[in-house]
Amino acid sequence: MIIIPRPDDIIVFEERKKHSKYVYVIFFGIIMFVVLYFPFFGSNMRYEYGRSFSLIFSSIGTILIYMGTIFLLIGILSFFNMNPGKGFKFLILGVILLSFAAYFLIPGSVGTDQAVPKGYH
């Protein structure tokens, strides 16, 4: 469908605004952050980010363990009671979720509320 404007229609063409000024401001802010913040607090920031990401991945791993265990139990029950084909699918899904959870969790942290030692120091 082609729209042909009538002679009494007003057509306004707007020029695109350039946003390159914002890119320079953000780049300058990152450079100033690195120059002013890192020499004094950079090493502490590494541990802070590591701890926050560790908590996020640990909670994802815990959720995956619960879901994998539930799917594994549903798979075992439906394998013996209802439909072996559907039960096998739930078993495989439970094993896959448990294996993904193993990558997200800190070793030795399953079932404990204590922090796991992070090495020899």
N, C-alpha and C positions, 0 to 999 in steps of 0.2 A: 504494500500500500504506500503510495507516494503522496505526500502532503505538499500541495502547492499553496504558498501564502497568497492571500488576497492583497490587493494594493493598499487597503486601509489598515492592514496589520502592521504592528511595530515590531521589528526584529532588533534585539539587542545582543551584541557580541561582547562578552566580557573577556578581558585578557587574563591569562593565568598568572596568579601571584607566584613570585619566586620565594621559596622557603629556604634558600641556602643560608640565610642569616642565622636561622635556628641551628643548623648543622654546625656552623662555626662556634656558636655559643656553647652547645653541648660538648663539642670537641675541646674547647678551651676549659670548660668545667672539669672534664675528665683529666686533662693534663694538670690542672691546678690541684686536683685531689691527689693525684699520684705524687706530685712534687711536695705538697705540704703534709699529707697524712701518712704516707708510707714510711718515710724515714723514722718517724716516732712510734707509730702504732701498727706497722705492717705485720710484724711477726705475731702479735696478739690476734689480729684480724684473721689470719690463716686458721688459727685454732677455733675461733668463734664460728667461722663459716663451716669448718669441718664438723663441729659439734651439731650445728643446726641441720646440716645435710644428713648426718648420721641419725638424728631423731626422725627425720622425714622418711628415710629409707627403712629404718627399723619399724616404723608404724605401718608402712606399706607391706613389709614382709610379714608382720603379725596378722594383718587383714588377709593376706594371701594364704597364710597357714590355716586360719579359721575356715576360709572358703574351700580350700583344698581338702581339709578334713571332712567338711560337710559333704562335698561332692563324692569323696571316697566312701563315706558311710552310705550315702544314697545309692551309689553304684553297687556296693556289696549287697545291700538289702534288695535292690531291684534285680540284681543278677540271680539271686537264689529264689526270689519270690515271684516277680512279675515277668519281666521281659529280659532275657539274657542280652539281646542286642543293645537295648537302651542302657542296661546295667554296665555293659562294657564301655559304652561311650562316657558314662559318668565316672567310671574307674580311670579311664585314660585322662579325662579332664582334671580329676583330682590329683593324679600323679604329676601332670604338667604344672598345675598351680603350686603344688608343694615343691617342685624343683625350681620354679621361679622364686618362691619365697626363700629358698636356701641361698640364692644370690643376693637378696636384699637384706638379709639379717646378719647381724654380727655373730660370729661363731660363739656358742656358749651362752647366748642371751635368751634362749627359748625357755619360758616358764620361770624366769627369775626377774626380780626387780632390781638386782644389783648391777652396777656398771662392770663391764668386762675390762680387765687390764689391757692396755693398748701397747704392750711390748715389754721390754726389759728395763726401761728407765723409770 
